[in-house]
Amino acid sequence: MANPALVTLVVGDEEFLADRAVGSVLAEARAEDPDAEIHELQGSKVEAGELNRLSSPSLFGGRAVVVIRGAQDLAKDVIAEIVKYAAHPAEDTVLVLAHPGGVKGKALVDGVRKAGADVVTVAKPAKPGERLEFIRAEVRRSGRTISPAAAQALLDAVGGDLRDLAAACGQLAFDTEGKTIDEAAVARYYRGRAEVSGFAIADLAIEGKLGEALEQLRWALATGVAPVLIVSALAGGLRSLAKVGGAPRNLRGGQLASHVGMPPWKIDRVKRQLGGWGPDGISAAVQAVATADEQVKGGGADPAYAMEKAIHVIVASRTGR
């Protein structure tokens, strides 16, 4: 694994790809120095002088990694400080900046780019062909290939959310045999399309229908749907709530669809589901699903119990305003 650049700028509003790019730099830094001290910061909360303080040599030696997410929200004096720093970065500090693109905070993007930072641009695959290429690339990451028909079947089953697609690709690569994943393998794995189970469970839980959600969960597990896909669907449903609920109120139609990265029909459904949900409730539900995700991937002994518990928390959190 190559050593990370001293300053990396990740530009793009596709959250999954941006997180992956930042994670790649963190992995490189940890590979070089397993004891590296990681500092995760939000742009809106970074104060003047903070970067200089964190990048100052430690009495105990070792590398520091500073990750600033939401860099578009940095104050003007902090942007000036970071641009100046990027031209002459500290040798024992790795700085990672995540910026969604756009006009806000553009002085930071232009400044660190000119200063010689390593720039990683993440583009949201907007067209079906681009999403199919994403699926093929995800499968290649696992050392496998996927047939065109199987890739289309997977896209039809899971939808366009990249996190969900990546989880599905990883699980297919893990659970199936042979060099190439074919359409028959996708059909066997999903038992008649994943959204009939995982996404239906997520919708029922988000809408507060506890009994029906648990019934569908047990049916899905009994028919062989992978727990990781159900958890992924729960997480995807909650992310949709957070995106639509947190969008500016003045956005409508195509502008809103572009802002949240969803088709209009899905936005309409999510808006109907938002009743009874508030930020605290969504946060509690997301934490519960994150715990379930860890447990179904090996951190717990009973994936079914972990998912049932997550669904109970989701339903109970729905009234949290």
C-alpha positions in Angstrom: 0.0 0.0 0.0 1.4 3.4 -1.0 2.1 6.1 1.5 -0.7 8.7 1.6 -0.2 12.2 0.3 0.4 14.8 3.0 -2.7 16.8 1.8 -5.6 15.1 0.0 -8.8 16.9 -1.2 -11.8 14.8 -1.8 -14.4 16.6 -4.0 -17.9 15.4 -4.8 -21.3 15.1 -3.2 -21.7 11.3 -3.5 -21.5 10.5 0.2 -20.6 6.8 -0.2 -17.7 7.4 -2.7 -16.4 10.3 -0.7 -16.4 8.3 2.5 -14.6 5.5 0.7 -12.0 7.9 -0.6 -11.4 9.3 2.8 -11.3 5.8 4.3 -8.7 4.8 1.7 -6.3 7.6 2.9 -6.9 6.7 6.5 -6.1 3.0 5.7 -2.8 4.1 4.0 -1.9 6.3 7.0 -2.6 3.5 9.5 -0.6 1.0 7.3 2.4 3.3 7.5 1.9 4.0 11.2 -0.6 1.8 13.1 -0.3 4.2 16.1 -1.2 7.3 14.1 -3.5 9.7 16.0 -6.7 10.3 14.1 -8.5 13.7 14.5 -12.0 13.8 12.8 -13.4 17.4 12.5 -16.4 19.1 11.1 -15.7 22.2 9.0 -18.3 24.3 10.7 -16.5 23.7 14.1 -12.9 24.1 13.1 -11.4 27.2 14.7 -8.5 29.3 13.6 -5.2 27.9 14.7 -6.6 24.4 15.2 -4.9 22.8 12.2 -1.5 24.3 13.3 -2.0 22.9 16.8 -2.9 19.4 15.6 0.0 19.3 13.1 2.6 20.4 15.6 5.2 17.7 16.3 4.3 15.5 19.3 6.7 15.0 22.2 6.1 11.3 21.7 6.6 11.3 18.0 4.3 9.5 15.7 2.0 10.6 12.8 -1.2 12.6 13.1 -4.1 12.4 10.6 -6.5 15.3 10.4 -9.8 14.7 8.6 -12.0 17.7 8.0 -15.4 16.8 6.6 -17.9 19.4 5.4 -15.0 21.6 4.4 -17.4 23.9 2.5 -18.4 25.2 6.0 -15.0 26.4 7.0 -14.7 30.0 8.1 -12.8 32.3 5.7 -9.8 32.8 8.1 -9.6 29.0 8.5 -9.6 28.5 4.8 -6.8 31.0 4.4 -4.8 29.1 7.1 -5.4 25.7 5.4 -4.4 27.0 2.0 -1.2 28.4 3.4 -0.5 25.1 5.2 -1.2 23.0 2.1 1.7 24.8 0.4 4.1 23.6 3.1 2.5 20.7 5.0 4.1 19.1 8.1 6.0 15.9 7.2 4.4 13.9 10.1 0.8 15.0 9.4 -1.7 13.8 6.9 -4.5 16.2 6.1 -7.7 15.1 4.4 -10.4 17.6 3.3 -13.8 16.5 2.1 -15.7 19.0 0.1 -19.0 18.3 -1.8 -18.2 20.7 -4.7 -20.2 23.7 -5.6 -19.7 27.4 -5.0 -19.6 27.4 -1.2 -16.0 27.1 0.0 -14.7 27.2 -3.5 -11.7 29.3 -2.4 -10.5 26.2 -0.4 -10.8 23.9 -3.4 -9.0 26.3 -5.7 -6.3 27.2 -3.1 -5.3 23.7 -2.0 -5.4 22.4 -5.5 -3.0 25.2 -6.6 -0.9 24.4 -3.5 -0.3 20.9 -4.9 -2.7 18.8 -2.9 -3.7 15.3 -4.2 -7.2 15.8 -5.5 -9.7 12.9 -5.6 -12.9 13.7 -7.5 -15.9 11.4 -6.8 -18.8 11.6 -9.3 -22.3 10.3 -8.7 -23.2 7.8 -11.3 -26.4 9.4 -12.7 -27.1 7.2 -15.7 -28.1 3.5 -15.6 -25.0 2.6 -17.6 -22.8 4.3 -15.0 -24.5 2.4 -12.2 -24.0 -0.9 -14.0 -20.3 0.0 -14.4 -20.2 0.7 -10.6 -21.6 -2.8 -10.0 -19.0 -4.4 -12.3 -16.2 -2.4 -10.5 -17.5 -3.5 -7.1 -17.5 -7.1 -8.1 -13.9 -6.8 -9.5 -12.8 -5.5 -6.1 -13.6 -8.9 -4.8 -11.7 -10.6 -7.6 -14.8 -11.7 -9.5 -16.7 -10.7 -12.6 -20.5 -10.4 -13.2 -22.4 -11.0 -16.4 -24.3 -8.1 -18.0 -27.6 -9.8 -17.3 -26.7 -10.4 -13.7 -25.6 -6.8 -13.2 -28.9 -5.5 -14.6 -30.8 -8.0 -12.4 -29.0 -6.8 -9.3 -29.6 -3.1 -10.2 -33.3 -3.9 -10.7 -33.5 -5.7 -7.3 -31.5 -3.2 -5.1 -32.0 0.2 -6.8 -29.5 3.0 -7.3 -28.2 3.6 -3.8 -24.5 3.0 -3.9 -24.1 1.8 -0.4 -26.9 -0.8 -0.9 -25.3 -1.8 -4.3 -21.9 -2.2 -2.7 -23.2 -4.3 0.1 -25.1 -6.5 -2.3 -22.0 -6.9 -4.6 -19.9 -7.8 -1.6 -22.3 -10.3 -0.3 -22.8 -12.0 -3.7 -19.1 -12.3 -4.2 -18.7 -13.8 -0.7 -21.7 -16.2 -0.9 -21.4 -17.5 -4.5 -18.8 -19.7 -6.2 -17.1 -19.5 -9.6 -15.3 -16.7 -11.4 -18.4 -15.1 -12.9 -21.6 -14.2 -11.0 -24.5 -15.0 -13.4 -28.2 -14.0 -13.5 -29.2 -17.4 -12.0 -26.9 -16.7 -8.9 -28.6 -13.3 -8.4 -32.0 -14.9 -8.7 -31.1 -17.6 -6.2 -29.6 -15.1 -3.8 -32.5 -12.7 -3.8 -35.3 -15.3 -3.8 -37.5 -13.2 -6.0 -36.0 -9.7 -5.6 -34.6 -8.2 -2.5 -36.9 -5.2 -2.3 -39.9 -7.5 -1.8 -38.3 -8.4 1.6 -35.6 -6.0 2.8 -37.1 -2.8 1.5 -40.6 -3.8 2.5 -39.3 -4.5 6.0 -37.7 -1.1 6.1 -40.8 0.7 5.0 -43.0 -1.1 7.6 -40.6 -0.3 10.4 -40.2 3.3 9.4 -44.0 3.7 9.2 -44.3 2.3 12.8 -45.9 -1.0 11.8 -44.0 -3.2 14.3 -46.0 -6.4 14.0 -46.0 -6.5 10.2 -42.3 -5.6 10.1 -41.3 -8.4 12.4 -43.5 -10.8 10.5 -41.9 -9.9 7.2 -38.4 -10.1 8.8 -39.0 -13.7 9.9 -40.4 -14.6 6.5 -37.4 -13.1 4.8 -35.0 -15.0 7.0 -36.9 -18.2 6.5 -36.7 -17.9 2.7 -33.0 -17.3 2.7 -32.6 -13.5 2.4 -29.2 -12.5 3.7 -29.3 -10.5 7.0 -26.8 -8.0 5.6 -29.2 -7.0 2.9 -32.0 -6.4 5.3 -29.8 -4.3 7.5 -28.7 -2.4 4.4 -32.3 -1.7 3.5 -33.1 -0.4 7.0 -30.1 1.9 6.8 -31.0 3.1 3.3 -34.6 3.9 4.4 -33.3 5.9 7.4 -30.8 7.8 5.2 -33.6 8.7 2.9 -35.6 10.1 5.8 -32.6 12.2 6.9 -31.9 13.5 3.4 -35.4 14.5 2.6 -36.2 15.8 6.1 -33.0 17.9 6.2 -33.3 19.4 2.7 -34.0 23.1 2.3 -37.7 23.8 2.5 -37.6 26.0 -0.6 -36.6 23.1 -2.9 -39.2 21.5 -5.1 -39.5 19.0 -7.9 -36.3 18.5 -9.9 -34.3 20.7 -7.6 -35.1 18.6 -4.6 -34.6 15.4 -6.5 -31.1 16.6 -7.6 -30.3 17.8 -4.0 -31.1 14.5 -2.3 -30.2 12.2 -5.2 -33.5 10.4 -5.4 -36.2 10.1 -8.1 -39.4 12.1 -7.5 -41.5 9.0 -6.8 -39.2 8.0 -4.0 -39.2 11.5 -2.5 -43.0 11.5 -2.4 -43.0 8.2 -0.5 -40.3 9.4 1.9 -42.3 12.6 2.6 -45.3 10.5 3.5 -43.1 8.4 5.9 -41.6 11.5 7.6 -44.7 12.1 9.8 -43.8 11.4 13.4 -40.1 11.5 12.7 -37.7 14.1 14.1 -33.8 14.5 14.1 -33.4 12.8 17.5 -35.6 9.8 16.5 -33.7 9.3 13.2 -30.4 9.5 15.1 -31.4 6.9 17.6 -32.7 4.6 14.8 -29.5 5.0 12.8 -27.4 4.0 15.8 -29.6 1.0 16.4 -29.1 -0.2 12.8 -25.3 0.5 13.0 -25.2 -1.8 16.0 -27.2 -4.5 14.1 -25.0 -4.1 11.1 -21.9 -4.9 13.2 -23.6 -7.9 14.8 -24.8 -9.5 11.6 -21.3 -9.2 10.2 -19.8 -11.3 12.9 -20.0 -9.1 16.0 -22.9 -11.0 17.5 -24.1 -14.6 17.9 -27.7 -14.1 16.7 -28.3 -11.9 13.6 -32.1 -12.5 13.8 -32.3 -11.1 17.3 -30.0 -8.2 16.4 -32.4 -7.2 13.6 -35.5 -7.7 15.6 -34.0 -5.4 18.3 -33.2 -2.8 15.7 -36.7 -2.8 14.3 -38.1 -2.4 17.8 -35.9 0.7 18.3 -36.8 2.1 14.9 -40.5 1.9 15.7 -40.0 3.3 19.2 -37.9 6.2 17.8 -40.6 7.2 15.3 -42.3 9.6 17.8 -39.0 11.2 18.7 -39.2 14.9 17.8 
